[in-house]
């Protein structure tokens, strides 16, 4: 399969490169998603059998200040890529987010549940989803949450950095979701791309998140436990950690449809965390 990946250095793209080194990876220098007019020509030039979009604007707070740029990258670009893929008959796998929901309640969100994003980032990602669907091609929109790996900026690396100078850290405890290893997302994208090539009828919107669900404070405690760091985690509510962009309190995702369609079960984030800490040299 000739696989084209938009994204080169992000968390999921880095893991895709490990699993599919034969694929073509396009970073910003080769494909700037803010310049949407160039994207169809790039897709046509590579003539891929499938495309995975692992590139996005992920700076949630900055999106509040630069919503138009976030919209070009997270909404206009994936919509344009979906049309280009439709035109050449290539399945399109697009990664989205739990931020398309408002975070109310405690029940895990199903793919068909009503969306109502709280901020500019979530709105841009939702617009991207809508554009992909409207393109009418073979596609999967894969919503995920709380991505972590040994690469880039993420919660695991932030906690380890803070632990270097602190023995007590205040962490939000009323936001609950599924921490998701980037490696598992990469593997899921590859499985889905191959499945779509064989059975286009599996197109649709799916969820994929790690298990078990946990709060950020729970996540932090497990990081410090496995890393052997003597750090006390103090649970605090979101109201005591204000940010420019509102975060959903309930980021639980119902992933049963993904398992039924593609045989992908929720990855145990605690087991994957051990591997990430080992890669970072952070295990005792």
Backbone torsions as a table, in degrees:
resi	resn	phi	psi	omega
1	UNK	NA	125.8	174.8
2	UNK	-81.9	108.1	-174.2
3	UNK	-107.1	130.0	176.8
4	UNK	-112.2	126.4	-177.9
5	UNK	-117.7	123.5	171.2
6	UNK	-89.1	120.4	-170.8
7	UNK	117.4	138.9	-176.8
8	UNK	-134.0	-33.8	-172.8
9	UNK	-120.6	-3.1	178.9
10	UNK	-69.2	176.9	-175.0
11	UNK	-62.1	-51.2	-177.7
12	UNK	-71.0	-41.1	179.5
13	UNK	-61.2	-39.7	178.4
14	UNK	-62.0	-39.5	178.7
15	UNK	-73.6	-33.6	175.2
16	UNK	-63.1	-39.1	-179.4
17	UNK	-61.5	-36.5	177.8
18	UNK	-65.6	-38.1	-173.8
19	UNK	-90.3	-23.3	-178.8
20	UNK	-138.6	65.2	-175.8
21	UNK	-63.8	-18.3	179.7
22	UNK	-78.3	-12.7	-179.9
23	UNK	-69.6	162.4	174.7
24	UNK	-97.3	124.8	-178.0
25	UNK	-111.9	129.8	-178.6
26	UNK	-117.0	114.6	174.9
27	UNK	-87.8	-170.1	-176.8
28	UNK	-62.5	-33.5	-179.0
29	UNK	-65.2	-32.8	-179.4
30	UNK	-92.6	-26.4	-176.8
31	UNK	-153.5	93.8	179.2
32	UNK	-82.9	110.8	-175.5
33	UNK	-66.3	-15.2	176.6
34	UNK	-78.0	-11.6	178.4
35	UNK	-107.9	77.7	-169.0
36	UNK	-67.7	-27.6	-176.9
37	UNK	-61.8	-26.5	-177.8
38	UNK	-82.7	-15.9	-170.6
39	UNK	-66.0	-43.3	179.5
40	UNK	-58.7	-40.0	179.4
41	UNK	-64.4	-36.5	178.3
42	UNK	-64.4	-44.7	179.5
43	UNK	-62.8	-46.4	-179.0
44	UNK	-62.0	-37.2	-176.9
45	UNK	-66.0	-36.6	-177.6
46	UNK	-86.0	-20.4	178.1
47	UNK	46.9	56.7	-176.9
48	UNK	-76.9	160.1	171.6
49	UNK	-82.8	-23.7	177.2
50	UNK	-158.8	154.3	-179.8
51	UNK	-127.3	135.6	172.8
52	UNK	-117.0	126.7	176.0
53	UNK	-97.5	99.0	179.2
54	UNK	-106.1	15.9	179.5
55	UNK	-108.8	143.4	-180.0
56	UNK	-167.3	162.3	166.7
57	UNK	-83.7	115.2	-176.6
58	UNK	-115.0	4.4	178.6
59	UNK	-79.6	89.9	-171.4
60	UNK	-59.2	-46.5	-177.8
61	UNK	-71.2	-39.5	179.8
62	UNK	-65.5	-25.6	178.5
63	UNK	-61.4	-28.0	177.6
64	UNK	-65.2	-30.4	-179.6
65	UNK	-90.2	-26.9	-176.8
66	UNK	-129.1	59.2	-175.3
67	UNK	-65.1	-30.3	-178.7
68	UNK	-69.3	-41.3	178.1
69	UNK	-67.6	-42.7	176.5
70	UNK	-59.2	-38.0	179.0
71	UNK	-66.3	-38.4	178.7
72	UNK	-64.0	-42.6	-175.3
73	UNK	-78.5	-41.8	-174.2
74	UNK	-91.9	-18.0	-176.6
75	UNK	-117.4	-60.4	-175.8
76	UNK	-65.5	-41.4	-176.8
77	UNK	-64.6	-51.1	179.1
78	UNK	-63.5	-33.7	176.7
79	UNK	-63.4	-42.8	179.0
80	UNK	-65.1	-42.6	178.9
81	UNK	-63.9	-38.4	179.9
82	UNK	-63.6	-40.2	177.3
83	UNK	-64.8	-44.1	-179.8
84	UNK	-62.0	-40.4	177.9
85	UNK	-66.6	-41.2	176.6
86	UNK	-58.1	-42.5	-175.0
87	UNK	-66.8	-26.7	178.6
88	UNK	-105.7	1.2	177.2
89	UNK	75.7	29.6	-179.9
90	UNK	-104.1	130.8	174.5
91	UNK	-60.6	146.9	-177.0
92	UNK	-124.3	122.1	177.4
93	UNK	-109.2	121.8	-174.6
94	UNK	-123.9	129.4	-178.5
95	UNK	-91.0	127.4	177.9
96	UNK	-123.3	-157.6	-163.9
97	UNK	-148.0	157.7	173.1
98	UNK	-67.1	-15.6	-177.7
99	UNK	-69.2	-4.1	174.6
100	UNK	-74.9	-12.3	177.5
101	UNK	-100.0	162.7	-177.9
102	UNK	-87.6	-4.5	175.4
103	UNK	76.4	17.0	179.8
104	UNK	-81.8	162.0	175.8
105	UNK	70.5	-167.8	179.7
106	UNK	-129.8	-8.7	-179.8
107	UNK	-73.4	139.3	175.4
108	UNK	-58.6	138.4	-178.6
109	UNK	-73.4	132.2	174.8
110	UNK	-93.5	155.7	-178.2
111	UNK	-56.7	-31.8	-176.2
112	UNK	-88.6	-0.8	-178.9
113	UNK	-65.8	152.1	178.1
114	UNK	-61.6	140.1	179.1
115	UNK	-99.0	151.7	179.3
116	UNK	-166.0	74.3	-174.9
117	UNK	-62.0	150.4	-175.9
118	UNK	-89.4	-17.9	-174.4
119	UNK	-149.7	-176.0	-174.9
120	UNK	-63.6	-39.8	178.9
121	UNK	-60.9	-50.9	179.7
122	UNK	-61.3	-38.7	178.1
123	UNK	-64.6	-39.1	180.0
124	UNK	-66.9	-39.1	179.4
125	UNK	-69.5	-37.7	177.7
126	UNK	-65.2	-41.9	177.7
127	UNK	-61.7	-36.7	176.3
128	UNK	-63.6	-42.7	176.5
129	UNK	-58.1	-47.7	-177.6
130	UNK	-61.8	-38.7	178.8
131	UNK	-66.2	-38.5	178.5
132	UNK	-64.4	-44.2	179.5
133	UNK	-64.4	-44.0	-177.1
134	UNK	-64.7	-24.0	179.0
135	UNK	-62.2	-30.3	174.0
136	UNK	81.8	9.6	178.8
137	UNK	-91.8	-178.8	176.7
138	UNK	-73.9	123.9	-173.6
139	UNK	-156.8	159.4	164.2
140	UNK	-133.2	129.8	169.8
141	UNK	-98.8	118.0	-176.3
142	UNK	-110.8	104.3	177.7
143	UNK	-82.8	135.9	178.5
144	UNK	-139.0	-175.9	-174.8
145	UNK	-153.7	151.1	167.3
146	UNK	49.5	56.1	-174.0
147	UNK	-72.2	137.1	176.7
148	UNK	-141.4	155.2	179.3
149	UNK	-168.8	-173.8	175.3
150	UNK	-85.9	1.9	-175.4
151	UNK	-112.9	155.7	169.6
152	UNK	65.3	-161.5	-179.6
153	UNK	-99.7	121.7	178.1
154	UNK	-156.9	173.9	-172.0
155	UNK	-61.9	-40.7	-178.0
156	UNK	-60.9	-49.2	-178.4
157	UNK	-66.5	-34.7	177.7
158	UNK	-65.4	-44.4	179.6
159	UNK	-62.7	-41.7	179.3
160	UNK	-63.9	-38.3	178.8
161	UNK	-65.5	-44.2	-179.8
162	UNK	-65.4	-33.0	-179.0
163	UNK	-66.7	-17.1	178.9
164	UNK	-67.6	-26.2	-174.8
165	UNK	-125.5	-0.2	-176.9
166	UNK	-132.3	149.4	173.7
167	UNK	-113.5	3.2	176.6
168	UNK	-147.1	128.9	-176.7
169	UNK	-133.1	132.9	177.6
170	UNK	-89.4	126.0	-175.4
171	UNK	-133.8	139.0	-179.6
172	UNK	-61.2	132.3	-176.2
173	UNK	-117.3	-4.0	-178.5
174	UNK	-105.4	9.0	168.4
175	UNK	-103.4	125.0	-174.1
176	UNK	-126.2	132.5	179.1
177	UNK	-162.5	-167.9	-179.5
178	UNK	-110.7	103.4	174.0
179	UNK	-56.2	133.9	-171.9
180	UNK	-127.2	119.4	178.9
181	UNK	-68.1	133.6	-179.3
182	UNK	-60.6	-32.6	178.5
183	UNK	-62.0	-39.1	178.8
184	UNK	-69.8	-36.7	176.7
185	UNK	-63.8	-42.8	179.2
186	UNK	-59.8	-46.2	179.0
187	UNK	-62.0	-41.1	178.9
188	UNK	-62.1	-42.6	179.4
189	UNK	-60.5	-39.9	-179.9
190	UNK	-67.8	-43.3	177.6
191	UNK	-60.7	-43.9	-177.8
192	UNK	-67.5	-41.7	179.9
193	UNK	-60.2	-44.0	179.2
194	UNK	-66.1	-40.2	-179.3
195	UNK	-65.7	-39.7	178.9
196	UNK	-65.1	-36.4	178.7
197	UNK	-63.4	-32.8	-179.4
198	UNK	-86.3	-37.2	-176.6
199	UNK	-136.2	86.9	-178.9
200	UNK	-59.3	-21.5	-177.8
201	UNK	-66.7	-11.4	178.4
202	UNK	-79.5	3.0	177.2
203	UNK	-52.2	147.5	175.9
204	UNK	154.0	-167.6	-179.2
205	UNK	-108.6	130.6	-175.9
206	UNK	-135.3	163.1	177.6
207	UNK	-116.4	146.3	177.5
208	UNK	-150.0	113.2	-178.4
209	UNK	-146.3	155.9	-179.6
210	UNK	-70.5	163.0	178.9
211	UNK	-131.5	152.1	-2.0
212	UNK	-82.4	164.5	175.4
213	UNK	-62.2	147.7	-176.1
214	UNK	-153.9	163.4	171.8
215	UNK	-88.9	166.9	175.3
216	UNK	-59.6	-36.9	178.8
217	UNK	-65.2	-41.2	176.1
218	UNK	-60.6	-44.3	179.4
219	UNK	-58.6	-46.8	-179.7
220	UNK	-61.4	-43.3	-179.9
221	UNK	-60.4	-39.7	179.7
222	UNK	-68.9	-36.3	176.4
223	UNK	-59.5	-49.3	-177.3
224	UNK	-68.7	-35.2	178.3
225	UNK	-62.9	-49.7	-177.9
226	UNK	-68.7	-33.3	-178.5
227	UNK	-83.1	-4.5	179.2
228	UNK	66.7	33.2	180.0
229	UNK	-97.8	130.4	-179.7
230	UNK	-84.1	73.6	-178.2
231	UNK	-122.9	128.9	176.4
232	UNK	-89.4	130.6	177.2
233	UNK	-98.9	121.6	177.0
234	UNK	-98.7	118.6	179.2
235	UNK	-70.3	131.1	175.2
236	UNK	-134.2	156.8	175.1
237	UNK	-80.3	161.5	178.0
238	UNK	-56.4	-33.6	-178.1
239	UNK	-61.1	-21.4	179.3
240	UNK	-93.3	1.7	177.5
241	UNK	-134.3	68.0	-176.4
242	UNK	-67.2	142.3	178.1
243	UNK	-134.1	158.0	179.4
244	UNK	-56.7	-37.2	179.5
245	UNK	-105.5	136.1	176.7
246	UNK	-72.0	138.9	176.8
247	UNK	-102.4	143.6	175.5
248	UNK	-69.6	137.5	177.8
249	UNK	-75.7	-36.8	-179.4
250	UNK	-108.6	102.8	178.2
251	UNK	-109.3	17.3	177.2
252	UNK	-64.0	136.6	-179.7
253	UNK	-122.2	130.0	174.8
254	UNK	-80.1	113.7	-174.1
255	UNK	-106.1	13.4	-174.7
256	UNK	-63.8	-35.3	-179.8
257	UNK	-66.9	-33.4	179.1
258	UNK	-67.7	-41.1	178.1
259	UNK	-66.2	-40.4	-179.3
260	UNK	-66.0	-39.6	-175.3
261	UNK	-82.0	-35.5	-171.0
262	UNK	-126.2	-0.7	-179.5
263	UNK	71.1	22.4	-178.0
264	UNK	-99.8	108.7	177.3
265	UNK	-87.5	161.4	179.8
266	UNK	-65.5	128.5	179.9
267	UNK	-74.0	144.3	175.2
268	UNK	-76.4	106.3	-175.1
269	UNK	-64.7	-26.9	-179.0
270	UNK	-66.8	-39.8	177.6
271	UNK	-67.4	-42.8	178.4
272	UNK	-66.5	-32.6	178.0
273	UNK	-59.7	-38.6	178.5
274	UNK	-58.6	-43.3	178.5
275	UNK	-64.9	-40.4	179.1
276	UNK	-64.8	-44.4	179.2
277	UNK	-63.8	-37.4	177.4
278	UNK	-63.4	-43.7	179.4
279	UNK	-62.2	-34.7	178.9
280	UNK	-81.5	-3.3	-177.3
281	UNK	69.5	30.4	-173.2
282	UNK	-107.4	4.1	177.8
283	UNK	-81.7	147.1	180.0
284	UNK	-69.0	NA	NA
